[in-house]
Amino acid sequence: MARGYGLVRKPSIFKKLETVVGKGYVISHPDDLLVFEYDGSIDKAVPQAVVFPVSMEEVRRVVAVAQEFDVAVVGRGSGTGLSGGAIASAGGLQVALTRMNRILEMDVENRLAVVEPGVINLQLDEAARKHGLRYAPDPSSQRACSIGGNVAENAGGPHCLAYGVTSNHVLGLEVALEDGSVTWLGGRTRETVGYDLRGVFVGSEGTFGIATKAVVRLLAAPPSIKTYMAVFRDIESACEAVSSVIGKGMVPAAMEMIDALTIKAVQNLHDMGLPKDAGCVLLVEVEGLREEVEEMGGEVEGVLRKSGSREVRWAESAAERERLWRARKGALGALGSLAPNYYLVDGVAPRTKLASVLRQVSEISERYKTPIANVFHAGDGNLHPCILFDEREAGSVERVIEVGGEILKVCVEAGGSLSGEHGIGLEKKAYMPLVFSEEDMSVMRLVREGFSPSGRFNPGKIFPGGPMDGDDIDVRAMQKRAVSVAGPGAHV
Ligand SMILES: Cc1cc2nc3c(=O)[nH]c(=O)nc-3n(C[C@H](O)[C@H](O)[C@H](O)COP(=O)(O)OP(=O)(O)OC[C@H]3O[C@@H](n4cnc5c(N)ncnc54)[C@H](O)[C@@H]3O)c2cc1C
């Protein structure tokens, strides 16, 4: 039987929460809550309260209060997620982890760090760089996103082609469970015995519990780096070049694709050195010892040229390299120069099928008369078609969701999958049956029940309906009604 959670009906819950985190760290006024109705996706729902704990002990006690009052709990890092994961679609509490932002330990000898979940990805990397180390997973949102959110989504990033996504870099996790208990999954070494529960938690999208600490691996920062920009006449030839490089046994640190529409968006804002007349640009980075970089760089360059690149150049200075990466990592934000909104689809296609999948994406774009920009981690076969639209136009949101669904089906038909790195969340749960049978999903639900028997952590995410998924409640309508009954100053 499907069960609903969540409506914070009793005012006494606010008092209890305030005794745990202190006055001022529980917000429940509708005006204040509006800021928390979003993440980076297009779904929206206003939570009923947001709580800001500052320690594991406070998280543990907040979760226990949620259990006592039988309300849903949604963890929230920086709210940059692109699948609606941090949206409180079933009402209840959002637990915002922004105050838990300390790097607790930098163990240089053992090349690891112990961090709180609200630490920002780039801050961790910058702290590691001071010791000649690095934190490798680097989502394009790394200036904003949190390590807790990265763990929950198993985030990727440009340099994950060579080094693997977040799950490869998390050694241990301290986790608050629904009964208010706290447990460690994994530890400080890569080798552990028994079930790999750390591995299961990474990518669980906030449905198992709240991560309150993470032990992460740090890698040696590379002594030498060379960043190439290869210019192609179209995206298809660039995709073929990616396959050729990897087919020859070379794995550069990163291979990132920026199509013509995205180049236009970036250059509209600032001159970032991208050629305006290019059909597509491929950024390729090789790193390692100086001799290795020169050798592999030369080989990569040769393959790019043979694959039809009209021009291959490389950054001559650190500043130039930084500018190229700023262009890539700021590309999604730059799309705002083309349209008020974009809906980013996160699909995966086998690398060798990228060209044909992108051809179909372009056909879908023409069929729906909707522009689609592409900027993505090509080396991983991770594609991110960004459907441009204006949400003020009637029916536009429904249209882009339909377009997104068609693109995901194309990915799955090509032998790919529903998400490369942003998770399923709210956005893609309807498509789960495209890749998983009922039996597959019931095994996943069993794992979820093992961690959270009540299913109160992030209900309504990942699974398309059924027990433990929570009812999607029209929280905003309920709040409007409550305010109209209790008066405009009321807390609901
Ligand atoms: C411009 C832009 C570029 C992006 N580029 C990339 C990219 O290159 N690669 C990539 O992988 N993603 C990318 N993303 C998506 C997003 O940044 C990542 O998914 C990121 O990991 C989300 O982190 P967050 O802190 O914002 O999490 P949120 O959005 O706040 O939450 C995401 C999920 O994590 C859960 N959660 C958060 N903290 C915890 C915790 N402590 N314990 C348990 N669950 C928790 C939430 O409940 C939710 O389900 C991009 C987003 C934007 C806007």
The ligand as a Gaussian input file, in Angstrom:
#p B3LYP/6-31G(d) Opt

LIG

0 1
 C       25.580000      24.369000     -13.850000
 C       25.556000      22.958000     -13.327000
 C       26.522000      22.050000     -13.752000
 C       26.517000      20.740000     -13.260000
 N       27.497000      19.880000     -13.658000
 C       27.530000      18.638000     -13.144000
 C       28.560000      17.726000     -13.524000
 O       29.467000      18.040000     -14.308000
 N       28.531000      16.491000     -12.990000
 C       27.554000      16.111000     -12.098000
 O       27.574000      14.968000     -11.634000
 N       26.576000      16.943000     -11.735000
 C       26.535000      18.193000     -12.215000
 N       25.538000      19.038000     -11.846000
 C       24.471000      18.563000     -10.952000
 C       24.713000      18.806000      -9.447000
 O       25.627000      19.880000      -9.236000
 C       25.223000      17.538000      -8.778000
 O       24.233000      16.532000      -8.833000
 C       25.647000      17.727000      -7.317000
 O       26.179000      16.508000      -6.853000
 C       24.504000      18.134000      -6.392000
 O       25.069000      18.584000      -5.180000
 P       24.250000      19.561000      -4.215000
 O       25.082000      19.790000      -3.007000
 O       23.794000      20.755000      -4.924000
 O       23.029000      18.618000      -3.831000
 P       21.471000      18.940000      -3.775000
 O       20.956000      19.368000      -5.096000
 O       21.188000      19.805000      -2.623000
 O       20.923000      17.477000      -3.462000
 C       21.075000      16.434000      -4.405000
 C       20.608000      15.119000      -3.762000
 O       21.480000      14.799000      -2.701000
 C       20.752000      14.564000      -1.502000
 N       21.638000      15.001000      -0.426000
 C       22.287000      16.190000      -0.317000
 N       23.088000      16.173000       0.760000
 C       22.947000      14.949000       1.342000
 C       23.511000      14.319000       2.479000
 N       24.401000      14.924000       3.265000
 N       23.123000      13.060000       2.780000
 C       22.238000      12.406000       2.003000
 N       21.658000      12.948000       0.921000
 C       22.021000      14.205000       0.594000
 C       19.474000      15.369000      -1.680000
 O       18.423000      14.841000      -0.900000
 C       19.209000      15.187000      -3.163000
 O       18.566000      13.967000      -3.383000
 C       25.509000      20.342000     -12.338000
 C       24.543000      21.260000     -11.904000
 C       24.556000      22.547000     -12.395000
 C       23.500000      23.516000     -11.917000

